[in-house]
Amino acid sequence: MTLSAEPTAKPVVLVVDDAPESIDVLRGVLGADYQLKAAINGPTALEVAEHTQPDLILLDVMMPEMDGYEVCRRLKNNPSTASIPVVFVTTLSDAPSEERGLALGAVDYVAKPYVPSLVRSRVGTHVALHRHQRSLEALVEERTAELLTTRLEVIRRLGRAAEYRDNETGMHVLRMSHISRLIALAAGLGDAAAELILQSSPMHDVGKIGVPDRILLKPGKLDAEEWEIMKRHTVIGAEIIGDHPSELMVAARSVALCHHERWDGAGYPNGLAGTAIPESARIVAIADVFDALLSVRPYKAAWSLEETTQKIQSEQGKHFEPRLVEALFRVLPECLAVRERYKD
């Protein structure tokens, strides 16, 4: 990947001054190299800055009604304009005035009457720094997006690797992750939380990698010893994911470890109950069972939709949190559409 070329359009400089003759002087000094926009008062300057996103603002300190200090304060308090460099223009040369402006977030001062070479030099320096900073930020965002995409793909594929051991196509992991997201949204979780569940839930059964085939693929009922080994997949999954501090990996570990806990405390591996079970794991538990019941497994045929919904309803308050069961039923058509989209 290479950095994009610098923009060819002239940088935009917003001049804020209540004296039209001062604006005309700056047009003469800077007009050949910059696109100049002008505002003769503070409110107009704030509006133009937010709308046009200039590369630099030349801001007069002494203006009626709203002085330059107040304009600068508002610019820096607005996330959409906070990063625009502000250079104060003033006839004031005392140190306290300069200190006040710099404390508000200005990057420099130029004094009236203007020295053209000095104005061009300072404006050029700060515009170049601002554009370089924006290029770096764009690069960081691009690289971060690439890393996130790669990490999510690794998680999805590792989750599917576990599913391939007991599911011919491994599509269960895709279905249950999307169903988990639908349940999360229906239960009132925000978009960000629902998206995190979508991204982390594919790792719920990664611990199956550590379960012997003779147990995982056994067509009949597991005996007591085999069942204890099978239950270990939750702990194995948490160990595989580890203790990485990123939000995604923390969520994935929580889901892997706790998705077989039960609302009534009769689950495994730790016998957690109620809200002691992480909410993401409670959601994944319902999505996992819902899709598994409707699917063919080595140990069972696929259940009908009626049988499946009756079973989940009967487990309300026992296996599953009642609120989340109700959320599943509210988005049942969307969940069935997910199953249709990701057929085995």
C-alpha positions as CSV (number, residue, x, y, z in Angstrom):
1,M,0.0,0.0,0.0
2,T,1.3,3.5,-0.8
3,L,0.4,6.9,0.5
4,S,-2.0,8.8,-1.7
5,A,-0.6,11.8,-3.4
6,E,-1.0,15.3,-1.9
7,P,-4.2,17.1,-3.0
8,T,-3.6,19.2,-6.1
9,A,-6.2,21.8,-5.2
10,K,-5.0,25.0,-3.4
11,P,-5.3,24.9,0.4
12,V,-8.2,26.8,1.8
13,V,-7.5,29.6,4.3
14,L,-10.4,31.2,6.2
15,V,-9.7,34.8,7.1
16,V,-11.9,36.1,10.0
17,D,-11.7,39.9,10.5
18,D,-14.3,42.6,10.9
19,A,-12.2,45.1,8.9
20,P,-12.7,44.5,5.1
21,E,-9.5,46.3,4.3
22,S,-7.5,43.7,6.4
23,I,-9.1,40.9,4.4
24,D,-8.2,42.6,1.2
25,V,-4.6,42.9,2.3
26,L,-4.4,39.1,3.0
27,R,-6.0,38.4,-0.3
28,G,-3.1,40.2,-1.9
29,V,-0.5,38.4,0.2
30,L,-1.9,34.9,0.0
31,G,-4.3,34.8,-3.0
32,A,-1.8,33.4,-5.5
33,D,-1.2,30.2,-3.4
34,Y,-4.4,29.7,-1.4
35,Q,-8.1,29.7,-1.8
36,L,-9.3,32.5,0.6
37,K,-12.6,32.5,2.3
38,A,-13.7,35.4,4.5
39,A,-16.0,36.0,7.5
40,I,-16.5,39.4,9.1
41,N,-17.8,38.1,12.5
42,G,-17.5,35.2,14.8
43,P,-20.8,33.4,14.2
44,T,-20.3,33.5,10.4
45,A,-16.7,32.2,10.9
46,L,-17.9,29.2,12.9
47,E,-20.5,28.3,10.3
48,V,-18.0,28.6,7.4
49,A,-15.3,26.7,9.2
50,E,-17.7,23.7,9.9
51,H,-19.1,23.7,6.4
52,T,-15.8,24.2,4.4
53,Q,-13.2,22.6,6.7
54,P,-10.4,25.0,5.8
55,D,-6.7,24.1,6.1
56,L,-6.1,27.1,8.3
57,I,-8.0,29.9,10.0
58,L,-6.5,33.4,10.3
59,L,-8.5,34.8,13.2
60,D,-8.5,38.5,14.3
61,V,-8.6,38.9,18.1
62,M,-10.4,42.2,18.3
63,M,-13.9,41.9,17.0
64,P,-17.2,43.2,18.3
65,E,-19.8,40.9,20.0
66,M,-17.7,37.7,19.7
67,D,-14.0,38.2,19.9
68,G,-11.3,35.9,18.5
69,Y,-10.7,34.2,21.8
70,E,-14.3,33.1,22.0
71,V,-14.4,32.0,18.4
72,C,-11.2,29.9,19.0
73,R,-12.7,28.4,22.1
74,R,-15.8,27.3,20.2
75,L,-13.8,26.0,17.3
76,K,-11.7,23.8,19.6
77,N,-14.8,22.5,21.4
78,N,-16.5,21.4,18.2
79,P,-15.1,18.0,17.2
80,S,-15.6,18.8,13.5
81,T,-13.4,21.9,13.6
82,A,-11.1,21.2,16.6
83,S,-8.2,20.0,14.4
84,I,-8.1,23.1,12.1
85,P,-5.1,25.1,13.0
86,V,-5.8,28.7,14.2
87,V,-3.4,31.6,13.8
88,F,-4.4,34.7,15.6
89,V,-4.0,38.1,13.9
90,T,-3.7,41.0,16.3
91,T,-2.1,44.3,17.0
92,L,-1.7,43.2,20.5
93,S,1.9,42.3,21.2
94,D,1.9,41.7,25.0
95,A,2.8,38.3,26.2
96,P,-0.4,37.6,28.3
97,S,-2.5,38.0,25.2
98,E,-0.4,35.6,23.2
99,E,-0.4,33.1,26.1
100,R,-4.2,33.3,26.4
101,G,-4.5,32.5,22.7
102,L,-2.1,29.6,22.7
103,A,-3.8,28.2,25.8
104,L,-7.1,28.2,23.9
105,G,-5.5,26.1,21.1
106,A,-4.1,28.5,18.6
107,V,-0.9,27.4,16.9
108,D,0.7,30.9,16.2
109,Y,0.3,34.7,16.0
110,V,0.9,37.1,13.2
111,A,0.9,40.9,13.9
112,K,-0.6,43.8,12.2
113,P,0.6,45.6,10.2
114,Y,1.4,42.6,8.1
115,V,4.9,41.7,6.9
116,P,4.0,39.7,3.7
117,S,7.0,37.4,3.8
118,L,6.3,36.5,7.4
119,V,2.6,35.9,6.8
120,R,3.4,33.6,3.8
121,S,6.0,31.7,5.8
122,R,3.9,31.0,8.9
123,V,0.7,30.2,6.9
124,G,2.7,27.9,4.7
125,T,4.3,26.1,7.6
126,H,1.1,25.5,9.5
127,V,-0.9,24.4,6.3
128,A,1.9,21.9,5.5
129,L,1.9,20.6,9.0
130,H,-1.9,20.3,9.0
131,R,-2.0,18.4,5.7
132,H,0.8,16.1,6.8
133,Q,-1.1,15.3,10.0
134,R,-4.2,14.5,8.0
135,S,-2.2,12.2,5.7
136,L,-0.8,10.4,8.7
137,E,-4.2,10.1,10.3
138,A,-5.6,8.7,7.1
139,L,-2.8,6.2,6.9
140,V,-3.3,5.1,10.5
141,E,-7.1,4.7,9.9
142,E,-6.4,2.6,6.8
143,R,-3.9,0.4,8.5
144,T,-6.1,0.0,11.5
145,A,-9.0,-1.0,9.3
146,E,-6.8,-3.5,7.6
147,L,-5.7,-5.0,10.9
148,L,-9.3,-5.2,12.2
149,T,-10.5,-6.9,9.0
150,T,-7.6,-9.4,9.2
151,R,-8.2,-10.1,12.8
152,L,-12.0,-10.6,12.2
153,E,-11.2,-12.9,9.3
154,V,-8.8,-15.0,11.5
155,I,-11.5,-15.2,14.2
156,R,-14.2,-16.3,11.8
157,R,-12.0,-18.9,10.1
158,L,-10.8,-20.3,13.4
159,G,-14.4,-20.5,14.6
160,R,-15.4,-22.3,11.4
161,A,-12.4,-24.7,11.8
162,A,-14.0,-25.8,15.0
163,E,-17.4,-26.2,13.4
164,Y,-16.1,-28.3,10.5
165,R,-15.3,-31.0,13.1
166,D,-18.9,-31.7,13.7
167,N,-20.7,-29.9,10.9
168,E,-20.2,-30.7,7.3
169,T,-20.0,-27.2,6.0
170,G,-19.3,-25.1,9.1
171,M,-22.1,-22.7,8.3
172,H,-23.6,-22.9,11.8
173,V,-21.0,-20.4,13.1
174,L,-22.1,-17.8,10.5
175,R,-25.8,-18.4,11.2
176,M,-25.6,-18.2,15.0
177,S,-23.3,-15.1,15.0
178,H,-25.9,-13.2,12.8
179,I,-28.8,-14.5,14.9
180,S,-26.9,-13.4,18.0
181,R,-26.7,-9.9,16.6
182,L,-30.4,-9.8,15.8
183,I,-31.2,-11.0,19.4
184,A,-28.9,-8.3,20.8
185,L,-30.5,-5.5,18.9
186,A,-34.0,-6.8,19.8
187,A,-33.0,-6.9,23.4
188,G,-32.1,-3.2,23.3
189,L,-28.3,-3.4,23.0
190,G,-26.8,-0.7,20.9
191,D,-25.3,-1.1,17.5
192,A,-21.8,-1.2,18.8
193,A,-22.5,-3.9,21.4
194,A,-24.5,-6.0,18.9
195,E,-21.6,-5.7,16.4
196,L,-19.1,-6.8,19.0
197,I,-21.3,-9.9,19.6
198,L,-21.5,-10.6,15.9
199,Q,-17.7,-10.4,15.7
200,S,-16.8,-12.4,18.8
201,S,-19.5,-15.2,18.7
202,P,-17.8,-17.2,16.0
203,M,-15.2,-18.2,18.6
204,H,-17.8,-19.7,20.9
205,D,-17.0,-23.4,20.1
206,V,-13.3,-23.0,19.2
207,G,-12.5,-25.3,22.2
208,K,-14.0,-28.2,20.2
209,I,-10.6,-28.4,18.5
210,G,-9.4,-30.0,21.7
211,V,-12.1,-32.6,22.0
212,P,-11.3,-36.1,20.6
213,D,-13.2,-37.2,17.5
214,R,-14.5,-40.3,19.2
215,I,-16.5,-38.0,21.5
216,L,-17.3,-35.1,19.3
217,L,-18.5,-37.3,16.4
218,K,-20.1,-40.0,18.5
219,P,-23.6,-40.7,16.9
220,G,-25.2,-41.8,20.2
221,K,-25.5,-40.4,23.7
222,L,-22.3,-39.6,25.6
223,D,-21.6,-41.5,28.8
224,A,-20.7,-39.6,32.0
225,E,-16.9,-39.7,31.4
226,E,-17.3,-38.6,27.7
227,W,-19.7,-35.8,28.8
228,E,-17.1,-34.4,31.2
229,I,-14.5,-34.3,28.4
230,M,-17.0,-32.6,26.1
231,K,-17.8,-30.0,28.7
232,R,-14.1,-29.1,28.8
233,H,-14.4,-27.4,25.3
234,T,-15.5,-24.2,27.1
235,V,-12.3,-24.0,29.1
236,I,-10.2,-25.1,26.2
237,G,-11.7,-22.4,24.1
238,A,-10.9,-19.7,26.7
239,E,-7.4,-21.0,26.9
240,I,-7.0,-20.9,23.1
241,I,-8.2,-17.3,23.0
242,G,-6.1,-16.3,26.0
243,D,-6.0,-13.0,27.9
244,H,-5.4,-10.5,25.1
245,P,-6.6,-7.0,26.3
246,S,-8.4,-6.0,23.1
247,E,-12.2,-5.6,23.5
248,L,-12.9,-8.2,20.8
249,M,-10.7,-10.9,22.3
250,V,-12.0,-10.2,25.8
251,A,-15.6,-10.7,24.4
252,A,-14.6,-13.8,22.5
253,R,-13.0,-15.4,25.5
254,S,-16.1,-14.6,27.6
255,V,-18.4,-16.1,25.0
256,A,-16.3,-19.2,24.6
257,L,-16.1,-19.8,28.4
258,C,-19.7,-19.0,29.4
259,H,-22.0,-19.9,26.5
260,H,-23.1,-23.2,28.2
261,E,-23.9,-21.5,31.5
262,R,-27.6,-21.5,32.3
263,W,-29.8,-18.8,33.7
264,D,-30.8,-21.1,36.6
265,G,-27.2,-21.9,37.5
266,A,-27.2,-25.5,36.3
267,G,-24.8,-25.0,33.4
268,Y,-21.1,-25.4,33.0
269,P,-18.2,-24.9,33.5
270,N,-18.6,-22.7,36.5
271,G,-22.3,-22.9,37.4
272,L,-22.9,-19.2,37.0
273,A,-26.5,-18.0,37.3
274,G,-28.6,-15.0,36.1
275,T,-26.7,-11.8,35.4
276,A,-23.5,-13.3,36.7
277,I,-23.3,-14.8,33.2
278,P,-22.0,-12.2,30.7
279,E,-24.8,-10.8,28.6
280,S,-23.0,-11.7,25.4
281,A,-22.8,-15.3,26.5
282,R,-26.5,-15.4,27.4
283,I,-27.3,-14.2,23.9
284,V,-25.0,-16.6,22.2
285,A,-26.5,-19.5,24.2
286,I,-29.9,-18.9,22.8
287,A,-28.7,-18.4,19.2
288,D,-26.5,-21.4,19.4
289,V,-29.3,-23.7,20.7
290,F,-31.9,-22.3,18.3
291,D,-29.8,-23.0,15.2
292,A,-28.5,-26.3,16.5
293,L,-32.0,-27.7,17.1
294,L,-33.0,-26.8,13.6
295,S,-29.9,-28.4,12.1
296,V,-28.8,-32.0,11.6
297,R,-26.2,-33.3,14.0
298,P,-24.4,-36.7,14.2
299,Y,-26.5,-37.4,17.2
300,K,-29.9,-36.1,16.0
301,A,-32.1,-35.2,13.1
302,A,-33.2,-31.6,12.5
303,W,-36.1,-30.4,14.6
304,S,-39.1,-28.6,13.1
305,L,-39.5,-24.9,13.8
306,E,-42.5,-25.6,16.0
307,E,-40.6,-28.1,18.1
308,T,-37.7,-25.7,18.4
309,T,-39.7,-22.7,19.5
310,Q,-41.6,-24.9,22.0
311,K,-38.3,-26.2,23.5
312,I,-36.9,-22.7,23.8
313,Q,-40.1,-21.4,25.3
314,S,-40.0,-24.3,27.9
315,E,-36.5,-23.3,28.9
316,Q,-37.4,-19.7,29.5
317,G,-36.2,-18.9,33.0
318,K,-34.3,-22.1,33.2
319,H,-31.7,-22.4,30.5
320,F,-32.3,-19.0,29.0
321,E,-33.0,-15.5,30.3
322,P,-36.7,-14.7,29.7
323,R,-36.0,-11.3,28.3
324,L,-33.7,-12.8,25.6
325,V,-36.2,-15.5,24.7
326,E,-38.8,-12.8,24.1
327,A,-36.2,-10.9,22.0
328,L,-35.6,-14.0,19.8
329,F,-39.3,-14.5,19.1
330,R,-39.6,-10.8,18.1
331,V,-37.0,-11.2,15.4
332,L,-37.9,-14.8,14.5
333,P,-38.6,-14.0,10.8
334,E,-35.2,-12.3,10.5
335,C,-33.5,-15.3,12.1
336,L,-35.1,-17.7,9.7
337,A,-33.9,-15.5,6.8
338,V,-30.4,-15.8,8.2
339,R,-30.7,-19.6,8.2
340,E,-31.9,-19.5,4.6
341,R,-29.0,-17.3,3.5
342,Y,-26.4,-19.5,5.1
343,K,-27.7,-23.0,4.3
344,D,-25.6,-26.1,5.0
